[in-house]
Amino acid sequence: MAQGLIEVERKFLPGPGTEERLQELGGTLEHRVTFRDTYYDTPELSLMQADHWLRRREDSGWELKCPGAAGVLGPHTEYKELTAEPAIVAQLCKVYLHRRQHRPS
C-alpha cells in the first residue's frame, strides 16, 4: 500500500519591506512557480465538513488532504496527503459511510 505524505501547512502574509530585507540577506528570486488546483466536493459540502480536501492539480493528478493526527479536535494544521487513487477512494468511502451513520433520521 502506498504511503501518504504528511503536510504541515503554515500560511503567512509577508509585511512591507520583506522582499528588500531578503535581498539584503542575499536572497534572490530564482524563478516563479504557478499552478492551478481544482477542488471537488458534494453539493452539501460533505468533504469540507469532514475536514477533507479533494483536488486535482494541473499536470499532477488527484490528491486528498485529510486530518493527520487522530483524536485532534478543531482546525487541523497537520494533514495526510494521499496521492494513490486506491487510498483516496478508500478514504472517501470512510467519510461517506461515517456521514451516513451519523445523519439525523
C-alpha positions as CSV (number, residue, x, y, z in Angstrom):
1,M,0.0,0.0,0.0
2,A,1.3,3.4,-0.9
3,Q,2.3,5.7,1.9
4,G,0.7,9.1,2.1
5,L,2.7,12.3,2.8
6,I,2.2,14.4,5.9
7,E,1.7,18.0,5.1
8,V,2.1,20.7,7.7
9,E,0.8,23.9,6.3
10,R,1.6,27.4,7.7
11,K,0.3,30.5,6.0
12,F,1.7,33.9,6.5
13,L,1.5,37.3,4.9
14,P,4.9,39.0,4.5
15,G,4.9,42.6,5.7
16,P,6.2,45.7,3.9
17,G,9.9,45.5,3.3
18,T,10.1,41.8,3.4
19,E,11.4,41.5,-0.2
20,E,14.0,44.2,0.4
21,R,15.2,42.5,3.7
22,L,15.5,39.1,1.9
23,Q,17.6,40.8,-0.8
24,E,19.8,42.4,1.9
25,L,20.4,38.9,3.3
26,G,21.5,37.7,-0.1
27,G,18.2,36.2,-1.3
28,T,17.2,36.2,-4.9
29,L,14.2,35.2,-6.9
30,E,15.3,32.1,-8.9
31,H,12.0,31.5,-10.7
32,R,8.2,31.7,-10.2
33,V,6.0,28.7,-9.9
34,T,2.4,28.9,-10.8
35,F,-0.1,26.0,-10.6
36,R,-3.8,25.6,-10.6
37,D,-5.8,23.3,-8.3
38,T,-9.4,22.3,-8.9
39,Y,-11.2,21.3,-5.7
40,Y,-14.2,18.9,-5.6
41,D,-16.9,18.3,-3.0
42,T,-20.6,17.4,-2.8
43,P,-23.4,20.0,-3.1
44,E,-23.8,19.6,0.7
45,L,-20.0,20.3,1.2
46,S,-19.6,16.9,2.9
47,L,-15.9,16.7,2.4
48,M,-15.3,20.2,3.8
49,Q,-17.4,19.5,6.8
50,A,-15.3,16.4,7.4
51,D,-12.1,18.4,7.0
52,H,-11.1,16.6,3.8
53,W,-10.0,18.4,0.7
54,L,-10.1,16.6,-2.7
55,R,-8.3,18.3,-5.5
56,R,-6.9,17.7,-8.9
57,R,-3.7,19.5,-9.5
58,E,-2.9,20.6,-13.1
59,D,-0.3,18.3,-14.6
60,S,-0.1,16.2,-11.5
61,G,-3.1,14.1,-10.6
62,W,-5.5,13.6,-7.7
63,E,-4.7,14.4,-4.1
64,L,-6.8,14.1,-0.9
65,K,-5.8,16.0,2.2
66,C,-7.3,14.6,5.4
67,P,-6.6,15.2,9.1
68,G,-3.3,13.6,10.1
69,A,-3.5,13.5,13.8
70,A,-6.1,11.1,15.2
71,G,-8.3,12.4,18.0
72,V,-7.5,16.1,17.5
73,L,-10.5,18.3,17.7
74,G,-10.9,21.7,15.9
75,P,-9.0,23.1,13.0
76,H,-6.0,21.0,11.9
77,T,-2.6,22.1,10.7
78,E,-1.3,18.7,10.0
79,Y,-2.8,16.7,7.2
80,K,-2.1,13.4,5.4
81,E,-1.8,13.9,1.7
82,L,-3.0,10.8,-0.2
83,T,-1.9,10.6,-3.9
84,A,-2.6,6.9,-4.7
85,E,-6.1,6.6,-6.2
86,P,-7.0,3.4,-4.3
87,A,-6.1,5.1,-1.0
88,I,-8.1,8.2,-2.0
89,V,-11.2,6.1,-2.9
90,A,-10.9,4.1,0.4
91,Q,-10.7,7.3,2.5
92,L,-13.6,8.9,0.6
93,C,-15.7,5.8,1.3
94,K,-14.9,6.0,5.0
95,V,-16.0,9.7,5.0
96,Y,-19.2,8.8,3.2
97,L,-20.1,5.9,5.5
98,H,-19.3,7.9,8.6
99,R,-21.6,10.7,7.4
100,R,-24.4,8.2,6.6
101,Q,-24.1,6.6,10.0
102,H,-24.3,9.9,11.8
103,R,-27.0,11.5,9.7
104,P,-30.1,12.6,11.7
105,S,-33.1,10.3,11.0
